[in-house]
Amino acid sequence: MSGLDIDRAVRERYGAGAQQREQALCCAVDYDPTLLEVIPKEILERDYGCGDPSQHVRVGDRVLDLGSGTGKICYIAAQKVGASGRVIGIDVNEEMLALSEKHRRSIGDVLGYHNVEFRKGAIQDLGLDLARVEAWLTEHPVRGIVDLQALEAFQEQLRRESPLVPDESIDLVLSNCVLNLVKPSAKRMLFSEIHRVLAPGGRIAISDIVSDRDIPEALQNDAELWSGCVSGAFREDRFLHAFEQAGFRGLRIAVRGREPWQIVEGIEFRSVTVTGVKPPEKIGGEKSVLYRGPWRAVQDESGRTLERGIPTRVSAADYALLTGSEYDAGVEGLEGVDGASCCPPTTQESKSQSSPSSDSPSSCC
């Protein structure tokens, strides 16, 4: 890429979009109208997105919205998590943060509880509290290399001792058409940070724009197309691969736009919503699962083949993952009445020993 300043292009365009609606920045999305009733019109009009990841919010969740913008998704999520949940919006754009914060108290008063907060930070660096960095800079202006080194040391201290979003503190990470705005050199860190802040078993619901082909360099150097959610779009297969490489499992394309949102130089750009889960903590022992079908066999992300109708031994951690609600892949857990795994003998075992009696206390098959 050339010397395009991606951060500046995005900052300026969305700063303007916070002041006046820009139609080109969003796709048509249908939200639950009952959840929009408490949200002021100026928030709704200046919100930009390509999907509705808030559909995956559960009661009591600790939710993190990356690139929260006007705060619309945060205020929808606030109603879904209820008084027992919590919602954090992260954005780097001052104009967007000001608009989302403007109505925070009044919306909370209407709901009867205050469970939303907004923090200033870059979504690819969720450890760095930019508000605190700015406050430090007012007292310690950078005039030379020594000052710059002091700033860098302070930033590392913040990430280590007072991270903007602590490790494993979130149940669900949401994002609505923002990941594509991050510059290429920071995207690996972006996915790593999402993984870091999620608790074991935590989930993702990410709506974004993807392309069907690689984007040529000429388009990547176009500031208008980049800030317009086009030039920074992931190729669809690589979008899923990036989550897999970061350690996520149970990945699924929950929603995929049937028609392209835009076609630029023959490249199709469409909206997708991807869900997935951070694997639970490693636990000892083994259990059995049964794949019910409809396919003859499937392969999980560990390379293990699950054959239809044949119980398979897996680790306790994989058991929790494969039988969790995020998979919903026709796999059920086989648990004995005494808590042990129930697994009928294989064909070879049946030839060498008799099957357990159906009235045996330990039999569950």
Secondary structure, 3 states (H helix, E strand, C coil): CCCCCHHHHHHHHHHHHHHCCCHHHCCCCCCCHHHHCCCCHHHHHCCCCCCCHHHHCCCCCEEEEECCCCCHHHHHHHHHHCCCCEEEEEECCHHHHHHHHHCHHHHHHHHCCCCEEEEECECCECCCCHHHHHHHHHHCCCCCHHHHHHHHHHHHHHHHHCCCCCCCCEEEEEEECCHHHCCHHHHHHHHHHHHHHEEEEEEEEEEEEEECCCCCHHHHCCHHHHHCCCCCCEEHHHHHHHHHHCCCEEEEEEEECCCCCEEECCEEEEEEEEEEECCCCCCCCEEEEEECCCCCEEECCCCCEEEECCCEEEEHHHHHHHCCCCCCCCEEEEECCCCCECCCCCHHHHHHCCCCCCCCCCCCC
